[in-house]
């Protein structure tokens, strides 16, 4: 079969697997894994070693280098301190407990070399946002649980990768004379190359030595060049070098890491599926099945011993209830970073002649499959049994941070509705943050927002940005996430003539926020004239129509019932449903 066709098919399969995961709102790692196993060892359509030959190892190495750099670029030290003691403990003490328990379990069950066992423990201490986020959106746990799990996944991803690389560097240096000296040389070369590389790249970008359109591509090329140069200066030091480079740039003052991240995440979106399918296609199914009862015992220890111990010790004195600790203990799926690094290191360690090296990749893949499948399928049931699941996604994502958007956000917050304000205008989003609102600074339809935008508990979209194109993009982006019935937009004066036919021509139908006669400028004028929020109880004796008759200048915004559920006034609003509820309106 033509090699070009095979690689094109790999890209198509990777994108298809990721689309299916998005559509089903499940972690993509399972779909990528099963795709690789099916086309590789089961059907024999793709044999990576035969097709790629001597290019296999360099390609995997470069792909993992990009993944490690991108992961390290997300780790800012101040974030660890910002998200509470439980998160700090989980990514430090909890990670050490997980590594210790699983290393000892692997050493005891499979008689691995102790160094390989520690490498395995380091690999599977990492969860990751790509597997955590879809699970949380589906389960809808309490906000405190969701925040702990989400930030643990984001922060431990690069921390775990650094730990794994350091363990690996120690292993490859341990087989030589003066192994401590060799390990020190590897670490020293990595620190020098990564540090100097960060200084050069940060200054090149901040001092505008590079034109705007080139800096993302140059960063990508620079990472790969530095990886190869470091390996040339000292064998096996490249991965640690690019990790240090990413870590240094992430914490460099005023370094524009968001734009670099956006580009690198697009690359990893292309690299990760292709790389992961290649790795899965190399999987020895016989070796995976050969783990037998020991593999299931290891999975049991990972899920029901290591994870609960890490959570319990990390949450001492935190005030978390037993039910909340049990829920956090249940959710700890492993992801793509663990699998990709494990496969690469298994390849690299073949010549080390260490006991159990051939079992490293099958064991990691078993932990990934087991944790994602079992925890993913059982999470809703466990959350319901423990009574830590939110009844519905009642929160609101507000796109825009202008005066109208901030009025809506503060009103919702006063009504005890979870609200998140997203915008890419720094000055305006800073005003929202100063008012105590939860914010996201950046483009809400960017790739970075896919992992950083916290949508746990959010079920509605209000598109009220002055940027009408952004409103439209957000409506399209979040239509699948929230459902068309929960997408609302404010209409501008020049859009008054938009008809249903026009909307259908653009392949979407939106609900107009607060009714057909309400425009952005009308709300803005009322706020300028000191209009304020007023709350009125609607009863059978004093219904919605009577209120509108008595207050012709008022703009009804929301209806809220006794259970705190929110109903948005829109073109589809039914007045009879307001009886027995509170009406929130903007009035003079």
C-alpha positions as CSV (number, residue, x, y, z in Angstrom):
1,X,0.0,0.0,0.0
2,X,1.3,3.5,-0.8
3,X,3.0,5.1,2.1
4,X,1.5,8.6,1.4
5,X,-2.0,7.0,1.4
6,X,-1.4,5.3,4.7
7,X,-0.3,8.5,6.4
8,X,-3.2,10.4,4.9
9,X,-5.5,7.7,6.2
10,X,-3.9,7.9,9.7
11,X,-4.6,11.7,9.8
12,X,-8.2,11.1,8.7
13,X,-8.7,8.3,11.3
14,X,-7.2,10.5,14.0
15,X,-9.5,13.4,13.2
16,X,-12.5,11.1,13.0
17,X,-11.7,9.6,16.4
18,X,-11.4,13.0,18.0
19,X,-14.7,14.2,16.3
20,X,-16.5,11.1,17.6
21,X,-15.1,11.8,21.1
22,X,-16.3,15.4,20.9
23,X,-19.8,14.3,19.6
24,X,-20.2,11.7,22.3
25,X,-18.6,14.0,25.0
26,X,-16.1,11.3,26.0
27,X,-12.3,11.3,26.3
28,X,-10.7,10.9,22.9
29,X,-7.9,8.6,24.3
30,X,-10.1,5.5,24.1
31,X,-11.2,6.1,20.5
32,X,-7.6,6.7,19.4
33,X,-6.4,3.7,21.3
34,X,-9.0,1.3,19.8
35,X,-8.5,2.7,16.3
36,X,-4.8,2.0,16.5
37,X,-5.3,-1.5,17.9
38,X,-7.9,-2.4,15.3
39,X,-5.9,-1.2,12.2
40,X,-2.6,-2.6,13.6
41,X,-2.4,-5.9,15.5
42,X,-6.0,-7.0,14.8
43,X,-6.6,-6.3,11.1
44,X,-2.9,-5.8,10.1
45,X,-3.7,-2.8,7.9
46,X,-0.9,-0.7,9.3
47,X,2.4,-2.0,10.6
48,X,4.4,1.1,11.9
49,X,7.8,-0.7,12.1
50,X,7.5,-2.0,8.5
51,X,6.2,1.3,7.0
52,X,8.4,3.8,8.9
53,X,11.5,1.7,9.4
54,X,14.4,3.8,10.8
55,X,12.2,6.9,10.9
56,X,9.8,5.4,13.5
57,X,12.0,6.2,16.5
58,X,12.9,9.8,15.5
59,X,9.3,10.6,14.6
60,X,8.0,9.4,18.0
61,X,10.8,11.2,19.8
62,X,10.0,14.5,18.1
63,X,6.3,14.1,18.7
64,X,6.8,13.4,22.4
65,X,9.2,16.4,22.6
66,X,6.4,18.7,21.3
67,X,3.9,17.2,23.7
68,X,6.3,17.7,26.7
69,X,7.1,21.3,25.6
70,X,3.4,22.2,25.2
71,X,2.6,20.6,28.6
72,X,5.4,22.4,30.4
73,X,4.3,25.7,28.8
74,X,1.0,25.4,30.7
75,X,2.6,25.2,34.2
76,X,2.9,28.5,36.0
77,X,4.2,28.2,39.5
78,X,1.8,30.7,40.9
79,X,-1.2,28.6,39.7
80,X,-0.2,25.8,42.2
81,X,-0.6,28.2,45.1
82,X,-3.9,29.7,43.7
83,X,-6.1,26.7,43.7
84,X,-6.2,25.6,47.3
85,X,-4.3,23.3,49.6
86,X,-6.0,20.1,48.3
87,X,-4.8,20.7,44.8
88,X,-1.3,21.6,46.0
89,X,-1.2,18.4,48.0
90,X,-2.6,16.2,45.2
91,X,0.1,17.3,42.7
92,X,2.9,16.9,45.2
93,X,2.2,14.6,48.1
94,X,-0.6,12.8,46.3
95,X,1.7,12.2,43.2
96,X,4.5,10.8,45.4
97,X,2.0,8.4,47.2
98,X,0.7,7.2,43.8
99,X,4.2,6.7,42.5
100,X,5.3,4.8,45.6
101,X,2.2,2.5,45.8
102,X,2.1,1.6,42.1
103,X,5.9,1.2,41.8
104,X,5.8,-1.3,44.7
105,X,2.7,-3.1,43.2
106,X,4.3,-3.4,39.8
107,X,7.6,-4.6,41.3
108,X,5.8,-7.2,43.4
109,X,3.3,-8.5,40.9
110,X,5.5,-8.6,37.8
111,X,9.0,-8.9,39.3
112,X,10.2,-5.8,37.4
113,X,13.5,-4.2,37.8
114,X,13.0,-1.7,40.5
115,X,14.0,1.2,38.2
116,X,11.4,0.1,35.6
117,X,8.8,-0.2,38.4
118,X,9.5,3.4,39.5
119,X,9.3,4.6,35.9
120,X,5.9,2.9,35.6
121,X,4.7,4.5,38.8
122,X,5.8,7.9,37.5
123,X,4.1,7.4,34.2
124,X,0.7,6.5,35.7
125,X,0.5,9.3,38.4
126,X,-0.6,11.7,35.6
127,X,-4.3,12.3,34.9
128,X,-4.6,15.2,32.5
129,X,-7.3,17.7,31.3
130,X,-8.1,15.9,28.1
131,X,-9.6,13.0,30.0
132,X,-10.9,14.8,33.1
133,X,-12.8,17.6,31.4
134,X,-15.3,15.5,29.3
135,X,-15.9,13.3,32.3
136,X,-16.7,16.2,34.6
137,X,-19.1,17.8,32.0
138,X,-21.0,14.6,31.8
139,X,-21.1,13.8,35.6
140,X,-21.8,17.4,36.8
141,X,-20.3,17.0,40.4
142,X,-20.4,19.8,42.9
143,X,-18.4,22.8,42.1
144,X,-15.7,22.2,44.7
145,X,-15.1,18.7,43.5
146,X,-15.0,19.7,39.9
147,X,-12.5,22.5,40.5
148,X,-10.2,20.2,42.5
149,X,-10.2,17.5,39.8
150,X,-9.9,20.0,36.9
151,X,-7.0,21.9,38.3
152,X,-5.3,18.7,39.5
153,X,-5.4,17.4,35.9
154,X,-4.1,20.7,34.4
155,X,-1.2,21.1,36.9
156,X,-0.1,17.5,37.4
157,X,0.2,16.9,33.7
158,X,3.6,18.8,33.3
159,X,4.7,18.0,36.8
160,X,4.3,14.3,36.2
161,X,6.1,14.6,32.8
162,X,9.1,16.2,34.5
163,X,9.2,13.4,37.1
164,X,9.0,10.8,34.4
165,X,11.8,12.3,32.3
166,X,14.1,12.6,35.4
167,X,13.5,9.0,36.3
168,X,14.2,7.9,32.7
169,X,17.4,10.0,32.6
170,X,18.6,8.3,35.8
171,X,17.9,4.9,34.4
172,X,19.8,5.5,31.1
173,X,22.8,6.9,33.1
174,X,22.7,4.1,35.7
175,X,24.1,1.4,33.4
176,X,27.4,3.3,32.9
177,X,30.5,3.7,35.1
178,X,30.3,6.9,37.1
179,X,26.5,6.8,36.6
180,X,25.9,9.7,39.0
181,X,28.4,11.8,37.0
182,X,26.6,11.0,33.8
183,X,23.2,11.7,35.2
184,X,24.5,15.1,36.5
185,X,25.9,15.8,33.0
186,X,22.5,15.1,31.4
187,X,20.7,17.3,33.9
188,X,23.3,20.1,33.6
189,X,23.2,20.1,29.8
190,X,19.4,20.1,29.8
191,X,19.3,23.1,32.3
192,X,21.9,25.1,30.3
193,X,20.4,24.4,26.9
194,X,16.8,24.9,28.1
195,X,17.7,28.0,30.1
196,X,19.7,29.6,27.3
197,X,17.1,28.6,24.8
198,X,14.4,30.3,26.9
199,X,16.5,33.5,27.2
200,X,17.0,33.7,23.5
201,X,13.5,32.8,22.4
202,X,11.9,35.1,25.0
203,X,14.0,38.1,24.0
204,X,13.5,37.3,20.3
205,X,9.8,37.5,20.7
206,X,9.5,40.3,23.3
207,X,12.0,42.6,21.5
208,X,10.3,42.0,18.1
209,X,13.3,40.4,16.5
210,X,10.7,38.2,14.7
211,X,7.7,39.4,12.8
212,X,4.3,38.5,14.3
213,X,3.4,36.0,11.6
214,X,6.7,34.0,12.1
215,X,7.0,33.7,15.8
216,X,4.8,30.6,16.3
217,X,6.4,28.7,13.5
218,X,9.9,29.7,14.6
219,X,9.1,28.6,18.2
220,X,8.1,25.2,16.8
221,X,11.2,24.9,14.8
222,X,13.3,26.1,17.7
223,X,12.0,23.5,20.0
224,X,12.8,20.7,17.6
225,X,16.3,22.1,16.9
226,X,17.1,22.5,20.6
227,X,15.9,19.0,21.2
228,X,18.2,17.6,18.6
229,X,21.1,19.9,19.6
230,X,20.8,18.8,23.3
231,X,20.8,15.1,22.3
232,X,23.9,15.8,20.2
233,X,25.8,17.4,23.1
234,X,24.7,14.8,25.6
235,X,22.8,11.7,24.5
236,X,19.2,11.4,26.0
237,X,19.1,14.9,27.3
238,X,16.7,16.4,24.7
239,X,13.4,15.6,26.4
240,X,14.5,17.2,29.7
241,X,15.8,20.2,27.7
242,X,12.5,21.0,26.0
243,X,10.6,20.4,29.2
244,X,12.8,23.0,31.0
245,X,12.5,25.3,28.0
246,X,8.7,25.2,28.3
247,X,8.7,25.6,32.0
248,X,11.0,28.6,31.9
249,X,8.9,30.3,29.2
250,X,5.7,29.6,31.1
251,X,7.0,31.6,34.0
252,X,8.9,34.3,32.1
253,X,7.4,37.7,32.9
254,X,5.1,39.0,30.2
255,X,6.0,36.3,27.8
256,X,3.0,35.9,25.3
257,X,2.6,32.2,26.0
258,X,-1.1,32.2,25.1
259,X,-0.5,32.8,21.4
260,X,2.3,30.2,21.4
261,X,0.1,27.8,23.2
262,X,-2.7,28.3,20.7
263,X,-0.4,27.4,17.8
264,X,1.3,24.5,19.6
265,X,-2.1,23.1,20.7
266,X,-3.1,23.1,17.0
267,X,0.0,21.1,16.2
268,X,-0.5,18.7,19.1
269,X,-4.1,18.3,17.9
270,X,-2.6,17.0,14.7
271,X,0.4,15.2,16.2
272,X,-1.3,13.5,19.2
273,X,-3.9,11.5,17.2
274,X,-1.4,10.4,14.6
275,X,1.2,9.6,17.2
276,X,-1.2,7.8,19.4
277,X,-2.6,5.6,16.6
278,X,0.9,4.7,15.6
279,X,1.8,3.7,19.1
280,X,-1.4,1.7,19.6
281,X,-0.8,0.0,16.2
282,X,2.5,-1.2,17.6
283,X,0.8,-2.7,20.7
284,X,1.4,-6.4,21.2
285,X,-2.1,-7.6,22.1
286,X,-0.7,-10.9,23.2
287,X,1.5,-9.1,25.8
288,X,-1.6,-7.0,26.9
289,X,-3.7,-10.1,27.4
290,X,-0.7,-11.9,28.9
291,X,-0.8,-9.5,31.9
292,X,-3.7,-11.8,33.0
293,X,-4.9,-11.6,36.6
294,X,-1.8,-9.6,37.6
295,X,-2.9,-6.8,35.3
296,X,-6.3,-6.7,36.9
297,X,-4.8,-6.7,40.3
298,X,-2.6,-3.8,39.3
299,X,-5.6,-1.9,38.0
300,X,-7.5,-2.6,41.2
301,X,-4.6,-1.3,43.3
302,X,-4.4,1.9,41.1
303,X,-8.1,2.6,41.4
304,X,-8.9,1.4,44.9
305,X,-5.7,1.7,46.9
306,X,-3.3,4.3,45.4
307,X,-5.9,6.9,44.4
308,X,-7.9,6.9,47.6
309,X,-4.7,7.0,49.7
310,X,-3.4,10.0,47.7
311,X,-6.8,11.8,48.1
312,X,-7.2,11.1,51.8
313,X,-3.8,12.2,52.8
314,X,-4.0,15.3,50.5
315,X,-7.3,16.4,51.9
316,X,-6.4,16.2,55.6
317,X,-7.9,19.3,57.3
318,X,-9.5,20.5,54.1
319,X,-13.1,20.3,55.3
320,X,-14.1,18.0,52.5
321,X,-16.9,15.6,53.4
322,X,-16.5,11.8,53.1
323,X,-18.7,11.8,50.1
324,X,-16.6,14.4,48.4
325,X,-13.4,12.5,49.1
326,X,-14.9,9.3,47.7
327,X,-16.0,11.1,44.5
328,X,-12.5,12.6,44.0
329,X,-11.0,9.2,44.7
330,X,-13.2,7.6,42.0
331,X,-12.2,10.0,39.2
332,X,-8.5,9.6,38.3
333,X,-8.3,8.5,34.6
334,X,-4.9,8.3,32.9
335,X,-4.4,9.9,29.5
336,X,-2.4,10.3,26.3
337,X,0.7,11.8,27.8
338,X,1.3,8.6,29.9
339,X,0.8,6.4,26.8
340,X,3.0,8.3,24.4
341,X,5.9,8.7,26.9
342,X,5.7,5.1,28.0
343,X,5.8,3.8,24.4
344,X,8.8,6.0,23.6
345,X,10.7,4.9,26.7
346,X,9.9,1.3,26.1
347,X,11.6,1.6,22.7
348,X,14.6,3.5,24.1
349,X,15.1,1.0,27.0
350,X,15.2,-2.1,24.8
351,X,19.0,-2.1,24.9
352,X,19.2,-1.6,28.6
353,X,18.3,-5.3,29.3
354,X,16.2,-4.4,32.4
355,X,13.7,-6.9,33.7
356,X,10.2,-6.0,32.6
357,X,10.9,-3.3,30.0
358,X,8.7,-5.1,27.5
359,X,5.8,-4.9,29.9
360,X,6.0,-1.2,30.4
361,X,3.8,-0.1,27.5
362,X,1.1,-2.9,28.0
363,X,0.8,-2.1,31.7
364,X,0.4,1.6,31.0
365,X,-2.2,1.0,28.3
366,X,-4.1,-1.4,30.6
367,X,-4.3,1.3,33.3
368,X,-5.5,3.9,30.7
369,X,-8.2,1.6,29.3
370,X,-9.3,0.4,32.7
371,X,-9.5,3.8,34.4
372,X,-11.2,5.6,31.5
373,X,-13.7,2.9,30.9
374,X,-14.6,1.9,34.5
375,X,-14.5,5.4,36.0
376,X,-16.1,7.0,33.0
377,X,-19.0,4.6,32.8
378,X,-19.5,4.5,36.6
379,X,-19.0,8.1,37.5
380,X,-22.6,9.3,37.1
381,X,-23.9,6.4,39.2
382,X,-21.3,6.9,41.9
383,X,-22.0,10.7,42.0
384,X,-25.7,10.0,42.3
385,X,-25.2,7.4,45.1
386,X,-23.0,9.8,47.0
387,X,-25.4,12.7,46.3
388,X,-22.6,15.0,45.1
389,X,-24.1,15.6,41.6
390,X,-25.6,18.9,40.6
391,X,-29.2,18.4,39.3
392,X,-28.7,20.5,36.2
393,X,-26.3,22.8,34.5
394,X,-28.0,26.0,35.5
395,X,-24.9,28.3,35.1
396,X,-24.4,30.9,32.3
397,X,-21.4,31.6,30.0
398,X,-21.5,35.3,29.1
399,X,-19.4,36.2,26.0
400,X,-18.4,39.9,26.3
401,X,-17.5,42.1,29.2
402,X,-19.1,45.4,28.3
403,X,-21.6,47.3,30.5
404,X,-24.6,45.2,29.5
405,X,-22.7,41.9,29.9
406,X,-21.4,43.0,33.4
407,X,-25.0,44.0,34.4
408,X,-26.3,40.6,33.5
409,X,-23.3,38.8,35.2
410,X,-23.7,40.7,38.5
411,X,-27.4,40.1,38.5
412,X,-27.0,36.4,37.9
413,X,-24.4,36.2,40.7
414,X,-26.8,37.9,43.1
415,X,-29.4,35.3,42.1
416,X,-26.9,32.6,43.2
417,X,-26.5,31.4,39.6
418,X,-23.0,30.3,38.5
419,X,-21.7,32.7,35.9
420,X,-18.5,32.9,33.8
421,X,-17.6,36.0,31.8
422,X,-15.3,35.4,28.7
423,X,-13.7,38.0,26.6
424,X,-10.3,38.8,24.9
425,X,-10.3,42.5,25.9
426,X,-8.0,42.8,28.8
427,X,-9.2,46.1,30.3
428,X,-12.9,45.0,30.2
429,X,-12.3,41.6,31.6
430,X,-10.2,43.2,34.4
431,X,-13.3,45.2,35.3
432,X,-15.3,42.0,35.5
433,X,-12.6,40.4,37.7
434,X,-12.6,43.5,40.0
435,X,-16.3,43.0,40.5
436,X,-15.7,39.5,41.9
437,X,-16.9,37.7,38.8
438,X,-15.4,34.5,37.5
439,X,-13.6,35.3,34.2
440,X,-11.8,33.8,31.3
441,X,-9.3,36.1,29.5
442,X,-8.9,35.0,25.9
443,X,-10.9,34.0,22.8
444,X,-13.7,31.6,23.9
445,X,-13.6,29.8,20.6
446,X,-9.8,29.2,20.6
447,X,-8.2,25.8,21.1
448,X,-6.8,27.0,24.4
449,X,-10.3,27.6,25.6
450,X,-11.1,23.9,25.0
451,X,-9.0,23.0,28.0
452,X,-8.8,26.2,30.0
453,X,-12.5,27.3,29.8
454,X,-14.2,25.9,32.9
455,X,-17.7,24.9,31.8
456,X,-18.5,22.7,34.8
457,X,-22.0,23.6,35.9
458,X,-22.5,25.9,32.9
459,X,-25.6,25.2,30.7
460,X,-26.5,28.4,28.9
461,X,-24.7,30.8,26.6
462,X,-25.4,34.6,26.4
463,X,-23.7,36.1,23.4
464,X,-23.6,39.8,24.2
465,X,-20.2,40.9,22.9
466,X,-19.9,44.0,20.8
467,X,-18.0,41.8,18.4
468,X,-21.0,40.3,16.4
469,X,-18.8,37.9,14.6
470,X,-17.5,36.5,17.9
471,X,-21.2,36.1,19.0
472,X,-21.9,34.1,15.9
473,X,-18.8,31.9,16.3
474,X,-19.6,31.2,19.9
475,X,-23.2,30.2,19.0
476,X,-21.8,27.7,16.6
477,X,-19.0,26.5,18.8
478,X,-21.2,25.8,21.9
479,X,-24.3,24.6,20.1
480,X,-23.3,21.0,20.6
481,X,-22.1,21.6,24.2
482,X,-25.3,23.4,25.5
483,X,-27.9,22.5,22.9
484,X,-29.6,25.0,20.6
485,X,-32.4,25.6,23.1
486,X,-29.9,27.1,25.6
487,X,-28.1,29.5,23.2
488,X,-29.2,33.1,23.4
489,X,-27.8,36.3,21.8
490,X,-28.5,40.0,22.1
491,X,-29.6,41.6,18.9
492,X,-28.1,44.9,17.7
493,X,-30.1,47.6,16.1
494,X,-28.9,46.9,12.6
495,X,-29.9,43.3,12.9
496,X,-33.6,44.1,13.4
497,X,-34.5,42.9,10.0
498,X,-33.0,39.4,10.3
499,X,-35.6,36.8,9.6
500,X,-35.9,33.1,10.3
501,X,-35.1,32.5,6.7
502,X,-31.8,34.4,7.0
503,X,-30.9,32.5,10.1
504,X,-31.6,29.2,8.4
505,X,-29.4,30.2,5.5
506,X,-26.6,30.6,8.0
507,X,-27.4,27.0,9.3
508,X,-28.3,28.0,12.8
509,X,-31.3,29.4,14.7
510,X,-30.7,31.5,17.8
511,X,-33.0,32.7,20.5
512,X,-33.1,36.4,20.9
513,X,-32.3,37.4,24.4
514,X,-35.1,39.2,26.3
515,X,-37.5,39.3,23.3
516,X,-37.7,40.6,19.8
517,X,-38.0,44.3,20.8
518,X,-34.9,44.4,23.0
519,X,-31.6,45.5,21.5
520,X,-28.1,46.0,22.9
521,X,-28.4,49.8,22.5
522,X,-31.7,49.8,24.3
523,X,-30.2,48.1,27.3
524,X,-27.2,50.3,27.2
525,X,-29.3,53.5,27.1
526,X,-31.3,52.3,30.1
527,X,-28.2,51.6,32.1
528,X,-26.8,55.1,31.2
529,X,-30.1,56.5,32.6
530,X,-29.6,54.7,35.9
531,X,-32.0,51.9,35.4
532,X,-31.6,49.1,38.0
533,X,-32.6,45.6,38.7
534,X,-36.0,45.0,40.4
535,X,-37.6,41.8,41.5
536,X,-41.4,41.1,41.5
537,X,-43.3,38.1,42.6
538,X,-45.7,36.9,39.9
539,X,-48.9,35.3,41.1
540,X,-52.3,34.3,39.6
541,X,-53.7,37.6,40.8
542,X,-50.8,39.6,39.4
543,X,-49.6,37.9,36.3
544,X,-46.9,38.6,33.8
545,X,-49.2,40.5,31.4
546,X,-50.4,42.8,34.2
547,X,-46.8,43.5,35.2
548,X,-45.9,44.5,31.6
549,X,-49.0,46.7,31.5
550,X,-48.0,48.5,34.7
551,X,-44.3,48.8,33.8
552,X,-44.2,49.6,30.0
553,X,-40.5,50.8,30.3
554,X,-39.3,47.7,32.1
555,X,-37.3,45.0,30.3
556,X,-38.0,41.5,31.9
557,X,-34.8,39.5,32.0
558,X,-35.3,36.3,33.9
559,X,-37.8,34.2,35.8
560,X,-36.5,32.2,38.9
561,X,-38.4,29.6,40.8
562,X,-38.1,28.5,44.5
563,X,-35.5,25.8,43.5
564,X,-33.2,28.5,42.1
565,X,-33.8,27.3,38.5
566,X,-33.4,30.0,35.9
567,X,-35.7,30.7,33.0
568,X,-34.6,33.3,30.4
569,X,-37.0,35.7,28.9
570,X,-36.7,35.3,25.1
571,X,-38.8,35.1,21.9
572,X,-40.0,31.7,23.0
573,X,-41.0,32.6,26.5
574,X,-44.5,31.5,27.7
575,X,-46.0,34.1,30.1
576,X,-48.2,31.5,31.9
577,X,-45.1,29.7,33.2
578,X,-44.1,32.7,35.3
579,X,-46.9,32.2,37.9
580,X,-45.6,31.4,41.3
581,X,-42.1,32.6,40.4
582,X,-39.9,35.7,40.7
583,X,-39.5,38.1,37.8
584,X,-36.2,39.9,37.5
585,X,-36.4,43.0,35.3
586,X,-34.4,46.1,34.4
587,X,-36.5,49.2,35.3
588,X,-36.2,52.8,36.3
